């Protein structure tokens, strides 16, 4: 294998393409909002909330500042507070646990399975008399086994709040991620499958009282009557981002199908390599409809493979800098999580986004096969 740099470049994510691919339509949309002076909680936000609720088949969708606040508001609506414990997979971004901590509750970290999602068997071992809720993370565009999660919650009287920030459009048994519990959360960070041009998020629910509470929380505790009913936050989704998201949601079905097509190509090209553990393929299990926010593999000799891909012009990512939450000692949340611990020595994300062509995917796969087969 050559150590020379390759002239070809396939970045892990192409941020300029978010605008360049639809420059004219997005420019007109943004200018329309700016010319109207419609910046905070105007009709564009209302239209996006209605569109998102319709898409997911829920009663309420509430635009908020980011995915972290969406998770936090969902937990608050579920009654999580000081003295409570919430089960959280360690294989997630720190924001998931932070959303719990900011309620005054304790995040209790649990293991993941081979699909890198929460392991219900592990979660069951960490339940105590103080456990209030379970917070499954619908990671990488895949929804966890919510039948098993639901049975666990029912058996122990737990609330379910979903971190579905990476899974808008993903389904389990025909039901959308974010619709299984008291509330579900979504992030619209630019690199998400539905992304805006900054931070953004939404929380969804079918519970009218929960929705009213979360609308107050995002707007300084202010209710529909204009009065302050609780201490809240300045955590509104701004109108400009809502307009961009509403435009993109109209084309979202095609986005998902393209991502699934890229994942299928990776699967077909790499499934014969015993050195890799691939994510479940698009056609692997009828119960799961995955949208492939990320394509996260496990790889033997991971670091050497990553160097080889870098030298070949291929950008890769170790999600969250290569560490899960229990591996940050300053947080004081250490736990014995054998699979997660092993997995962090092997996990690696390959490029998967709308700027990636079939030829790009084949090139990445050629380089991986070259690494393992010489």
HELIX and SHEET records of a PDB file:
HELIX    1   1 UNK A   17  UNK A   20  1                                   4    
HELIX    2   2 UNK A   23  UNK A   36  1                                  14    
HELIX    3   3 UNK A   43  UNK A   56  1                                  14    
HELIX    4   4 UNK A   67  UNK A   77  1                                  11    
HELIX    5   5 UNK A   94  UNK A  101  1                                   8    
HELIX    6   6 UNK A  120  UNK A  125  1                                   6    
HELIX    7   7 UNK A  139  UNK A  141  5                                   3    
HELIX    8   8 UNK A  146  UNK A  156  1                                  11    
HELIX    9   9 UNK A  208  UNK A  218  1                                  11    
HELIX   10  10 UNK A  239  UNK A  249  1                                  11    
HELIX   11  11 UNK A  252  UNK A  270  1                                  19    
HELIX   12  12 UNK A  302  UNK A  311  1                                  10    
HELIX   13  13 UNK A  319  UNK A  322  5                                   4    
HELIX   14  14 UNK A  325  UNK A  327  5                                   3    
HELIX   15  15 UNK A  329  UNK A  331  5                                   3    
HELIX   16  16 UNK A  338  UNK A  343  1                                   6    
HELIX   17  17 UNK A  358  UNK A  373  1                                  16    
SHEET    1   A 7 UNK A  60  UNK A  64  0                                        
SHEET    2   A 7 UNK A 201  UNK A 205 -1                                        
SHEET    3   A 7 UNK A 183  UNK A 187 -1                                        
SHEET    4   A 7 UNK A 159  UNK A 163  1                                        
SHEET    5   A 7 UNK A 131  UNK A 135  1                                        
SHEET    6   A 7 UNK A  85  UNK A  89  1                                        
SHEET    7   A 7 UNK A 106  UNK A 110  1                                        
SHEET    1   B 3 UNK A 175  UNK A 176  0                                        
SHEET    2   B 3 UNK A 171  UNK A 172 -1                                        
SHEET    3   B 3 UNK A 288  UNK A 289 -1                                        
SHEET    1   C 3 UNK A 276  UNK A 277  0                                        
SHEET    2   C 3 UNK A 295  UNK A 299 -1                                        
SHEET    3   C 3 UNK A 347  UNK A 350 -1                                        
END                                                                             
